[in-house]
Every structure is written in C-alpha cells, then in structure tokens.
Amino acid sequence: MLKYCFTLLLALSAAWGSAARAESVLFLSPGGTNETFWVTYAQFMRAAADDLGIDLQVRYSERMPELTVVQAREALQGPQRPDYLIFVNEQYVAPQIMRLAQGSGVKLFMVNASLTDNQKSLLGERPDLLGSLVPNDEEGGYLMLKELIRQHPPAAPGQVIDLLAFSGLKITPSAHLREQGMYRALAEHPQVRLRQLVYSGWTRQRAYEQARMLFQRYPKVSLVWSANDEMAFGAMQAYSETGGVPGKDALFSAVNTSPSALQAKVDGRLSVLMGGHFTLGGWALVQLHDHELGVDLNRQGGRDQMLALLQVVDQAQARRLLAMQTSTDYRVNFRRLSAKGRPAAYRYPFSMHTLMH
C-alpha cells in the first residue's frame, strides 16, 4: 500500500511538474481581428496548443507593422516574457523584431514569410532564431493561373484570352511570390494576355472599386486571378454588376479556405481555389513543443522549411473543409505528429492530407 501511494505521488508530481512547465508562446498576427484568414489561422493554432498543452497568446496588429513592433517590444523587453515568439516578416519588419529580441532570452520562430536573402546577410547567424515555416507561395500563384487556363475554353485562332490580376501589398513577401508564380505561368501560355495587375491591399472594398473601372476598360476579360479571397469577392461583385456571371462568363480564382470561399467553390462561382496555408501556425507549434522536449529541429528536415501547403481545392475537398470548420479541434491529433523518439529520417507530415485524413 505504501509503495502504491509513493508511486501515485510520483505520478502526480510528474503531472504537476509537466503542467507547471507548459511552454508559453506569443504569436504576433499581422492581420486584423476581422480578417477570416488570420482568425482561422489563430483557431488552428489554438487547437494545436490545447492538444500539446501550450500556453498560447495571440495579438493582432490590424495590418499596422508599427503596432507589430510595439507588441514585440512589450513582449521581448517587458517583465513577463514568453518562452517563444512566433512572428511573420510582413512588410519586412523582422529585423526590427530581431534587434529587440537580442539578449531577451526569448526563442524566435518565423511563419508565412521569413527573412529575405538581404536581411539574412545583414543580420548574420542568430542562435535565438530556431527556424521558419513558409508556404509554397510562388508555386501557389503558378498553379492557380495554370488551373484557370486549363478550365477556360481554348482561344480561337488569332485571338487572346484577357486576364486581370489583383494582388495584395507591394511590400508583402507572399504577394510578391504569388505574382512571380503567376508570371511564370503566363510565360508558358502566350495565348493569355495580362491586361493589368493592381494592388488591392488584400481588401474586398479596394478590389471592388478597382474592378469596376477595370471591367469597363477591358470588357473582354474572362480570367481573373486574385491573391486572396477577399479581393476575389470584390472583383466578383463588380463583375456581377456588369451583368456577367462569375464562374460562367468569366472564371475567378482565389487563395484562402474561408467558409465563404469554400462555399463559392462548392457553388461554382469560384472556379479555382487554393488553400491549406492557414495551418502553418499550428504546425509551427508542433515543432516548438518538440524543441522543448529536446528534439533537434535541424535533423528533422532543417531549420527553414517550405511546405507545399497551397494546393488546388476541388469541390469535394471544399465540402469536407466546410464541415471540418465546425469542429474546434480540426480532428487533428497534433501530439502524434511529434518527432520525439522518431528516427532521424522522420519528416513532419505537415500537409493538407494530414488535415483531411
């Protein structure tokens, strides 16, 4: 009996100790609390944190990079510092955050947009920067236009197919990379003519205002490429006001698996939908939890990884993702993805397949 009590006491002590040692993570979201993508992104992180026993805090900067820097300063130089800080190199704020982090004892991890080559050369090696996870933005932009063109009827001899493109912000790495992918696809299809690319700041209203003018200027446009869902919806609204039917008279594309985008794909109003990168923050938490457990992230595919998360979402997948978003845990067992105790050849199975399995 005494031996049993002692064993129980040890077990309770271990459980209490592990709970007391729960690592704290702060995520600085560059988006707004009204942006479906970044809200969904944080929800997926919350599901991962709950499963992994991580103390997660999320702060939004409402698309103001100067606010991100203020939030970073408070976290990195204040009295209650997190164990880990996850942030995005949105509008290239990473160097400022990393300067603030120097000597703070906080470990850093980047998602969605990491350091540029120029920033890396200026900052040098930083032991407090554990690594980064970024999506295949360039490939995503490429695949999106390729699929749009594939679905479009062939151009008549001597004719061209007119394309409009709506991008985010010039100073956002993901927008720049998606554009590069679009231009790569264009180079492979000379029958498609890009009439104009505009920057809509990721917003529906700005894209709507621009699209109203652009559809008047280019009435024969039948392909519309958009770097996110909000801009696609703005362009679709403007197109509908001309009497055109999205998905029939012109084919529209978008990035992001928001409920409205998924429904538009199911309904056929969106012809091409790319998605999957909202999971990056959750996957990053799996890696940070492993780091806490003593896993060497360098052995598990390297410090800095690009994940092929952006992929074409078909109607059946759109329906499944819609149903999944009613579940707070996304039906993912994050603990089972751990590299702890796995062979060196193990690679994290971070993908849409893991999500849909």
C-alpha positions in Angstrom: 0.0 0.0 0.0 2.8 2.4 0.9 4.6 1.5 -2.3 1.4 2.3 -4.2 0.9 5.6 -2.5 4.5 6.5 -3.3 4.1 5.6 -6.9 0.9 7.6 -7.1 2.6 10.6 -5.5 5.4 10.4 -8.0 2.9 10.3 -10.9 1.0 13.3 -9.6 4.3 15.2 -9.0 5.3 14.4 -12.6 1.9 15.5 -14.0 2.0 18.7 -11.9 5.6 19.4 -13.0 4.8 19.0 -16.7 1.8 21.3 -16.3 3.9 23.8 -14.5 6.5 23.7 -17.2 4.0 24.3 -20.1 5.8 26.5 -22.5 4.4 29.9 -23.3 4.1 31.1 -26.9 3.1 34.5 -28.2 2.0 34.8 -31.8 2.1 38.3 -33.4 -0.5 38.1 -36.1 -0.1 40.8 -38.8 -3.7 40.6 -39.7 -6.9 42.0 -38.2 -9.5 40.5 -35.9 -12.0 40.9 -38.7 -9.9 39.0 -41.3 -11.2 35.5 -41.7 -7.8 34.1 -42.8 -5.9 35.3 -39.7 -8.8 34.4 -37.3 -8.9 30.9 -38.8 -5.1 30.7 -38.6 -5.3 31.5 -34.9 -8.1 29.0 -34.3 -6.0 26.2 -35.8 -3.1 27.3 -33.6 -5.4 27.2 -30.6 -6.4 23.6 -31.5 -2.7 22.7 -31.6 -1.9 24.5 -28.4 -4.8 22.8 -26.5 -3.7 19.4 -27.7 0.0 20.0 -26.9 -0.5 21.7 -23.6 1.0 25.0 -24.7 0.1 28.4 -23.2 -0.7 30.4 -26.3 -1.4 34.1 -26.6 -2.3 35.8 -29.9 -2.0 39.5 -30.6 -3.3 41.2 -33.8 -1.6 44.3 -35.3 -4.6 45.1 -37.6 -2.3 45.4 -40.7 -0.1 48.1 -39.0 3.5 47.0 -38.9 4.4 49.7 -36.5 2.0 48.1 -34.0 3.7 44.7 -34.5 7.0 46.3 -33.5 5.3 47.9 -30.4 3.8 44.5 -29.4 7.2 42.8 -29.9 8.9 45.4 -27.7 6.4 44.8 -24.9 6.8 41.1 -25.2 10.6 41.0 -25.5 11.6 43.7 -23.1 8.7 43.6 -20.6 8.7 41.8 -17.3 6.6 38.8 -18.5 8.4 37.4 -21.5 7.1 34.3 -23.4 9.4 31.3 -23.9 8.8 31.6 -27.7 7.8 34.4 -30.1 6.2 33.4 -33.4 6.0 36.2 -36.0 5.7 37.0 -39.7 8.1 39.0 -41.8 5.1 41.0 -43.0 6.1 44.3 -44.6 9.7 43.2 -43.8 9.5 44.0 -40.0 11.7 41.0 -39.0 15.0 42.9 -38.5 13.4 45.3 -36.0 11.9 42.5 -34.0 15.2 40.6 -34.0 17.0 43.6 -32.8 14.5 43.9 -29.9 15.0 40.2 -29.1 18.7 40.4 -28.6 19.6 39.3 -25.1 15.9 38.8 -24.1 16.2 35.0 -23.7 13.1 34.6 -25.9 13.4 32.0 -28.7 12.2 33.1 -32.1 10.3 31.3 -34.9 9.0 32.8 -38.2 6.0 31.7 -40.2 4.5 32.6 -43.6 7.3 35.0 -44.6 10.8 34.5 -43.4 14.0 36.6 -43.8 15.0 37.8 -47.3 18.5 36.9 -48.5 19.5 40.6 -47.9 18.1 40.5 -44.4 20.0 37.3 -43.7 23.3 38.8 -44.8 22.7 41.9 -42.6 21.6 40.1 -39.5 24.0 37.2 -39.6 23.7 34.0 -37.6 21.2 34.2 -34.7 21.1 31.3 -32.2 17.8 32.6 -30.8 16.1 32.1 -34.2 15.1 28.5 -34.2 13.8 28.4 -37.7 10.9 29.1 -40.1 8.0 27.5 -41.9 6.7 29.2 -45.1 4.2 28.0 -47.7 4.8 27.5 -51.4 3.6 30.9 -52.4 5.3 31.1 -55.8 4.1 27.7 -56.7 0.6 28.6 -55.4 0.4 31.6 -57.7 1.6 29.5 -60.6 -0.8 26.6 -60.1 -3.7 28.9 -59.6 -3.3 30.5 -63.1 -2.4 27.2 -64.7 -5.7 25.7 -63.4 -7.7 28.8 -64.5 -6.3 28.5 -68.0 -7.0 24.8 -68.1 -10.7 25.4 -67.3 -11.0 28.1 -69.9 -12.2 27.2 -73.4 -9.3 27.4 -75.9 -8.7 30.7 -77.6 -9.9 31.0 -81.2 -7.1 31.2 -83.9 -5.6 34.7 -83.8 -7.4 35.5 -80.6 -6.2 36.0 -77.0 -7.7 35.4 -73.6 -7.7 38.6 -71.4 -6.6 38.3 -67.8 -6.9 40.7 -64.8 -4.8 40.2 -61.6 -5.5 41.5 -58.1 -2.5 41.4 -55.7 -2.1 42.3 -52.0 0.6 44.8 -50.9 3.8 45.5 -52.8 5.8 45.2 -49.6 4.3 41.8 -48.6 6.5 38.8 -49.5 3.6 36.4 -50.1 2.0 38.8 -52.6 5.3 39.2 -54.4 5.9 35.5 -54.6 2.4 34.7 -55.8 2.8 37.3 -58.5 6.1 35.7 -59.6 4.3 32.3 -59.9 1.5 33.9 -62.0 4.1 35.4 -64.4 5.8 32.0 -64.7 2.5 30.5 -65.8 1.9 33.4 -68.2 5.2 32.8 -69.9 4.0 29.2 -70.7 0.7 30.5 -72.2 1.3 33.2 -74.8 -2.4 33.0 -75.7 -3.2 34.7 -72.4 -2.7 38.4 -72.1 -2.4 40.1 -68.8 -4.3 43.4 -69.2 -3.4 44.8 -65.8 -2.2 43.9 -62.3 -3.4 46.1 -59.4 -2.6 46.1 -55.7 -5.8 46.0 -53.6 -4.2 45.7 -50.2 -5.9 42.3 -49.6 -9.2 44.1 -49.1 -12.6 43.4 -50.8 -13.6 47.1 -51.0 -10.4 48.2 -52.7 -10.6 45.4 -55.2 -14.3 46.2 -55.9 -13.5 49.8 -56.6 -10.6 48.9 -58.9 -12.5 46.2 -60.7 -15.5 48.5 -61.5 -13.1 50.6 -63.6 -11.1 47.7 -65.0 -14.1 45.8 -66.3 -15.2 48.9 -68.1 -11.7 49.4 -69.5 -11.3 45.7 -70.5 -14.8 44.4 -71.3 -13.4 41.1 -72.8 -11.7 39.9 -69.6 -12.6 36.2 -68.9 -9.9 35.2 -66.4 -9.5 36.9 -63.0 -6.5 35.9 -60.8 -6.6 37.1 -57.1 -4.0 36.6 -54.4 -6.6 36.1 -51.7 -10.3 35.5 -51.3 -11.4 39.0 -50.2 -10.1 40.6 -53.3 -11.7 37.9 -55.4 -15.1 38.7 -53.9 -14.7 42.4 -54.5 -13.9 41.7 -58.2 -16.8 39.2 -58.5 -19.2 41.8 -57.1 -18.0 44.4 -59.7 -18.3 41.8 -62.4 -21.8 40.8 -61.4 -22.8 44.5 -61.6 -21.8 44.5 -65.3 -24.4 41.7 -65.9 -21.7 38.9 -66.0 -22.0 35.6 -64.1 -18.8 34.6 -62.2 -17.9 31.0 -62.9 -19.7 31.1 -66.3 -18.9 34.3 -68.3 -15.6 34.7 -66.5 -13.5 32.4 -64.3 -12.3 33.7 -61.0 -9.7 32.3 -58.6 -8.7 32.9 -55.0 -6.4 31.9 -52.2 -7.7 31.0 -48.7 -10.1 28.5 -47.4 -12.5 30.8 -45.6 -16.1 29.5 -45.2 -17.3 32.0 -47.9 -14.5 31.0 -50.3 -15.2 27.3 -49.8 -18.9 27.9 -50.3 -18.2 29.8 -53.5 -16.1 26.9 -54.7 -18.9 24.5 -53.9 -21.4 26.7 -55.8 -19.1 27.1 -58.8 -18.8 30.9 -58.5 -15.1 30.4 -57.8 -13.5 28.2 -60.5 -10.2 27.8 -58.8 -9.5 27.9 -55.0 -6.0 27.5 -53.5 -5.7 26.7 -49.8 -4.0 25.0 -46.9 -1.5 27.6 -45.6 -3.8 28.6 -42.7 -2.3 25.6 -40.9 1.3 26.9 -40.7 1.0 28.3 -37.2 -0.3 25.0 -35.8 2.5 23.1 -37.4 5.0 25.6 -36.0 3.7 24.8 -32.5 4.3 21.1 -33.0 8.0 21.9 -33.8 8.3 24.3 -30.9 6.9 21.8 -28.5 9.4 19.2 -29.9 12.2 21.7 -29.3 11.0 22.0 -25.7 11.3 18.2 -25.5 14.9 18.3 -26.7 14.3 17.5 -30.4 16.9 18.9 -32.7 14.9 20.6 -35.4 17.9 20.7 -37.7 17.7 16.9 -38.0 14.0 16.9 -39.0 14.2 18.5 -42.4 16.3 21.6 -41.5 15.7 24.8 -39.6 14.0 26.6 -42.5 11.3 24.7 -44.5 8.9 25.5 -47.3 5.8 23.4 -47.1 3.7 22.6 -50.2 0.5 23.6 -48.4 -1.0 25.7 -51.2 -2.8 23.3 -53.4 -5.9 23.3 -55.6 -9.0 22.6 -53.6 -11.7 20.8 -55.5 -15.4 20.8 -54.7 -15.4 17.6 -52.7 -12.5 18.9 -50.6 -14.2 22.2 -50.2 -17.3 20.4 -48.7 -15.1 18.5 -46.3 -13.2 21.6 -45.2 -16.5 23.4 -44.6 -17.7 20.6 -42.4 -14.4 20.5 -40.6 -14.5 24.2 -39.6 -17.4 23.5 -37.3 -15.0 21.4 -35.2 -12.8 23.3 -32.8 -10.1 20.7 -32.7 -10.0 20.2 -36.6 -9.9 16.5 -35.8 -6.1 16.5 -35.8 -4.1 14.7 -33.2 -1.1 17.1 -33.0 0.8 15.0 -30.4 1.0 12.1 -32.8 3.0 14.3 -35.3 5.8 14.8 -32.8 9.4 13.8 -33.9 10.2 12.8 -30.3 11.7 9.3 -30.3 11.4 9.0 -34.1 14.4 8.1 -36.3 16.5 10.8 -37.9 14.8 10.1 -41.3 11.4 11.1 -39.9 9.8 14.1 -41.5 6.8 16.0 -40.1 3.7 15.1 -42.2 2.5 18.7 -42.4 0.1 18.8 -45.3 -3.5 19.2 -46.3 -3.6 15.4 -46.4 -2.9 15.3 -42.6 -5.7 17.7 -42.1 -8.2 15.9 -44.3 -7.2 12.4 -43.1 
